[in-house]
């Protein structure tokens, strides 16, 4: 039973991080694949951070009996700085939710040839339904979608390995820069700080240190495997930086028979990340207001929708690196504590 809970927690961890940018491949290109071979160095750094910091955050949540990331921040930053940190994290979660919504619209528009706004509104509607179910709904969706996504990523990596130019493409490397190292830390910091909104209440609800420790290890290891598999696939695509959804392009090229299924898996991952972010925001806001959960979630999604009108790639390439370097301070304080 404990192992089952660890796997479920690992699925929630992966599902919260693997969102619009990760599943589409755009986020991986932005932080790693543009560096060619050196991108693997950044991925290893990010993977180790996912395991170590993920475990530490959840253990802290249990020991502090923290039910939201606000209580964790209060311990880490103190009563005077915490309100500022909470505002920054709130803005980041809201910004990423907007990127996710925009990404869901891009999937409908570019891959399914349907109106972008239809994709956005469908995502909002489904998110509100799952949120009314509660944490069990989040676990249920992630427990199905995450294993399927990992399977598809590994399959794409295997098919890429069969390409005649596989090794020359993987071994291709731009000139080594400090950006390779900083990207690994920034990517991990950005995603871990956002995942805190979900990991803290989830760990508190489980309340078993051994379960959350293995959940963090399994989740971090799974994220590393997906990153490596996606990276070796994406470097096979000429002009990879020019595509909004490069992983879908590779799937259409290498395995067109399951292309449509993969599109729905990408959408499923975008969907789970929207749920995770809005769930964390709703839990945070609810402590300071008397409004109902559904009303709060609707307001959050309404604001995120307004931001999501901006182009998906523009939002991602602007907000994600910015949020990543801001989040480095979060990891630094966590190390000190």
C-alpha positions in Angstrom: 0.0 0.0 0.0 2.9 2.4 0.8 4.6 1.7 -2.5 1.3 2.4 -4.3 1.0 5.8 -2.5 4.7 6.6 -3.4 4.0 5.8 -7.1 0.8 8.0 -7.0 2.7 10.9 -5.4 5.5 10.5 -8.0 2.8 10.7 -10.7 1.4 13.9 -9.2 5.0 15.3 -9.0 5.7 14.5 -12.7 2.3 15.5 -13.8 2.5 18.9 -12.1 5.9 19.7 -13.8 5.2 18.1 -17.2 3.0 20.8 -18.6 2.5 22.7 -21.8 6.2 23.5 -22.3 7.6 20.1 -21.3 5.1 17.8 -23.1 5.2 19.9 -26.3 9.1 19.9 -26.2 9.2 23.7 -26.4 10.4 24.1 -22.9 13.1 21.4 -23.3 14.4 23.2 -26.4 14.5 26.5 -24.6 16.6 25.2 -21.7 18.6 22.3 -23.1 18.3 21.1 -26.7 19.5 24.4 -28.2 22.9 23.5 -26.6 23.2 20.2 -28.4 25.3 17.6 -26.5 26.0 20.1 -23.7 22.3 20.1 -23.0 22.7 16.7 -21.3 24.8 18.4 -18.6 22.0 20.7 -17.8 19.5 17.8 -17.7 21.6 15.8 -15.2 21.9 18.9 -13.0 18.1 19.5 -13.2 17.4 15.8 -12.5 19.5 15.7 -9.3 17.8 18.9 -8.1 14.3 17.4 -8.8 15.1 14.4 -6.6 16.9 16.2 -3.7 14.8 19.3 -3.4 11.5 17.5 -4.1 12.2 15.1 -1.2 13.4 17.9 1.1 10.3 20.1 0.5 7.9 17.2 1.2 9.7 16.2 4.4 9.6 19.8 5.5 5.9 20.0 4.8 5.2 16.9 7.0 7.5 18.1 9.9 6.0 21.6 9.8 2.5 20.3 9.3 2.2 22.8 6.5 -1.0 22.6 4.5 0.0 25.2 1.9 3.1 26.7 0.4 2.4 29.8 2.4 3.3 28.0 5.7 6.5 26.6 4.1 7.5 30.0 2.9 6.9 31.4 6.4 9.4 29.0 7.8 12.0 29.6 5.1 11.8 33.4 4.7 10.4 34.7 7.9 7.2 36.8 8.5 8.5 40.0 6.8 9.8 38.6 3.5 7.2 35.8 3.1 4.4 38.1 1.9 6.7 39.3 -1.0 7.6 35.7 -1.8 4.0 34.6 -1.8 3.1 37.4 -4.2 6.0 36.4 -6.5 4.9 32.7 -6.4 1.3 33.7 -7.0 2.2 35.7 -10.1 4.4 32.8 -11.3 1.7 30.2 -10.9 -0.8 32.5 -12.6 1.6 33.2 -15.4 2.3 29.5 -16.0 -1.4 28.7 -15.9 -1.8 31.3 -18.6 1.0 29.6 -20.7 -0.7 26.3 -20.2 -4.1 27.6 -21.4 -2.4 29.2 -24.4 -0.6 25.9 -25.1 -3.9 24.0 -25.0 -5.3 26.4 -27.5 -2.2 25.9 -29.7 -2.7 22.1 -29.7 -6.3 22.6 -30.9 -5.2 25.2 -33.5 -2.0 23.7 -34.9 -2.5 20.0 -34.5 -6.3 19.5 -34.7 -7.0 22.4 -37.0 -9.7 23.7 -34.6 -10.2 27.2 -33.2 -7.6 28.1 -30.5 -10.3 29.6 -28.2 -12.2 26.3 -28.3 -9.2 24.5 -26.9 -8.8 27.1 -24.1 -12.5 27.0 -23.1 -12.6 23.2 -23.1 -9.6 23.1 -20.8 -11.2 25.6 -18.4 -14.4 23.7 -18.3 -12.7 20.3 -17.7 -10.4 21.9 -15.0 -13.4 23.1 -13.1 -15.0 19.7 -13.2 -11.9 17.9 -11.9 -11.4 20.6 -9.2 -14.9 19.9 -7.8 -13.8 16.3 -7.3 -10.7 17.4 -5.2 -7.3 15.8 -4.7 -8.6 12.4 -5.8 -9.4 13.8 -9.2 -5.9 15.2 -9.6 -4.3 11.8 -8.6 -6.7 9.9 -10.9 -5.8 12.0 -14.0 -2.1 12.0 -13.4 -2.0 8.3 -12.6 -3.2 7.6 -16.1 -1.6 10.3 -18.3 1.9 10.3 -16.8 2.8 6.6 -17.4 1.5 6.9 -21.0 3.5 10.0 -21.7 6.7 8.3 -20.4 6.0 5.3 -22.7 5.6 7.6 -25.7 8.8 9.6 -24.9 10.8 6.4 -24.6 9.3 5.1 -27.8 10.2 8.3 -29.7 13.8 8.1 -28.3 14.0 4.5 -29.5 12.7 5.4 -33.0 15.1 8.3 -33.1 17.9 5.9 -32.3 17.1 4.0 -35.5 17.8 7.2 -37.6 21.1 7.0 -39.6 22.2 10.4 -38.4 21.3 9.8 -34.7 24.8 9.9 -33.1 26.0 12.9 -35.2 22.9 14.8 -34.2 23.2 13.9 -30.5 26.9 14.7 -30.4 26.4 18.1 -32.1 27.3 20.8 -29.6 27.4 24.5 -29.6 30.3 26.3 -28.0 30.2 25.5 -24.2 28.9 28.4 -22.2 27.9 29.0 -18.6 24.3 29.1 -19.8 24.4 25.3 -20.0 25.0 25.1 -16.2 22.7 27.9 -15.2 19.9 26.6 -17.4 19.9 23.3 -15.5 19.6 25.1 -12.1 17.1 27.7 -13.4 14.9 25.0 -15.0 14.8 22.9 -11.8 14.3 26.0 -9.6 11.5 27.3 -11.7 9.6 24.0 -11.8 10.3 23.0 -8.2 9.1 26.3 -6.8 5.9 26.0 -8.7 5.4 22.3 -7.8 5.6 23.3 -4.1 2.0 24.6 -4.4 1.0 20.9 -5.0 3.7 19.0 -3.2 3.2 20.6 0.2 -0.5 19.9 0.6 -0.1 16.4 -1.0 2.8 15.5 1.4 0.8 16.8 4.4 -2.2 14.8 3.4 -0.1 11.6 3.2 1.8 12.3 6.4 4.3 9.4 6.0 8.0 10.4 5.6 9.0 7.2 4.0 6.2 7.4 1.4 7.0 11.0 0.4 10.8 10.3 0.3 10.3 7.5 -2.3 7.7 9.5 -4.1 10.2 12.3 -4.5 13.0 9.9 -5.7 10.7 8.1 -8.2 9.2 11.4 -9.4 12.6 13.0 -9.9 14.1 10.0 -11.6 11.1 9.8 -14.0 11.5 13.4 -14.9 15.2 12.9 -15.6 14.4 9.9 -17.9 11.7 11.9 -19.8 14.1 14.9 -20.2 16.9 12.7 -21.6 14.5 10.8 -23.9 12.9 14.0 -25.2 16.3 15.7 -25.7 17.8 13.0 -27.8 14.6 13.0 -29.9 14.5 16.8 -30.3 18.1 17.2 -31.5 17.1 15.0 -34.5 14.8 17.8 -35.8 16.4 20.3 -38.1 15.5 23.9 -37.0 14.0 22.6 -33.8 13.8 26.1 -32.3 11.3 27.2 -35.1 8.5 24.9 -33.9 5.8 25.5 -31.3 5.2 21.8 -30.6 8.4 20.1 -31.8 7.6 16.7 -30.1 4.4 16.5 -32.2 6.4 17.1 -35.3 8.8 14.3 -34.4 5.9 11.9 -33.7 4.2 12.7 -37.0 7.6 12.0 -38.7 8.6 8.8 -36.9 5.3 7.2 -35.9 2.4 8.7 -37.8 0.1 5.8 -36.9 -0.1 6.9 -33.2 0.3 10.7 -33.9 -3.3 11.6 -33.0 -3.1 9.6 -29.8 0.1 11.4 -28.9 -1.6 14.8 -29.4 -4.2 13.8 -26.9 -1.5 12.7 -24.5 0.2 16.1 -24.9 -3.1 17.8 -24.2 -3.6 15.5 -21.2 -0.3 16.7 -19.7 -1.2 20.4 -20.3 -4.5 19.7 -18.6 -3.0 18.1 -15.5 -0.6 21.0 -15.1 -3.4 23.5 -15.3 -5.3 21.5 -12.6 -2.2 21.4 -10.4 -1.5 25.1 -10.6 -5.1 26.2 -10.1 -5.5 23.7 -7.2 -2.4 25.2 -5.5 -3.6 28.8 -6.1 -7.1 28.1 -4.9 -5.8 26.5 -1.7 -3.7 29.6 -1.1 -6.4 32.2 -1.8 -9.1 30.3 0.2 -7.2 31.0 3.5 -7.7 34.7 3.1 -11.3 34.8 1.8 -14.7 33.3 2.5 -15.4 32.5 -1.2 -16.2 29.0 -2.3 -13.6 26.8 -4.0 -15.4 26.8 -7.4 -15.8 30.6 -7.3 -12.1 31.1 -6.5 -11.0 28.7 -9.2 -13.3 30.4 -11.8 -11.8 33.8 -11.0 -8.2 32.4 -11.3 -9.0 30.8 -14.7 -10.6 34.0 -15.9 -7.5 36.1 -15.2 -5.3 33.3 -16.7 -7.5 33.3 -19.8 -6.9 37.1 -20.3 -3.1 36.5 -20.2 -3.3 33.4 -22.4 -4.5 35.5 -25.4 -0.8 36.3 -26.0 0.9 33.8 -28.4 2.0 30.6 -26.7 5.7 30.6 -27.8 6.1 34.3 -26.9 4.7 33.7 -23.4 6.8 30.6 -22.8 10.2 32.0 -24.1 9.6 35.3 -22.1 8.2 34.1 -18.8 9.9 30.7 -18.2 13.5 31.8 -18.2 12.6 34.9 -16.2 10.8 32.9 -13.6 13.6 30.3 -13.6 16.3 32.8 -12.5 14.0 34.4 -9.9 13.3 30.9 -8.4 17.1 30.3 -7.9 16.8 32.3 -4.7 14.1 29.8 -3.5 16.5 26.9 -3.9 19.4 28.8 -2.2 17.3 29.5 0.9 16.1 25.9 1.0 19.7 24.7 1.0 20.6 27.1 3.9 17.5 25.9 5.8 
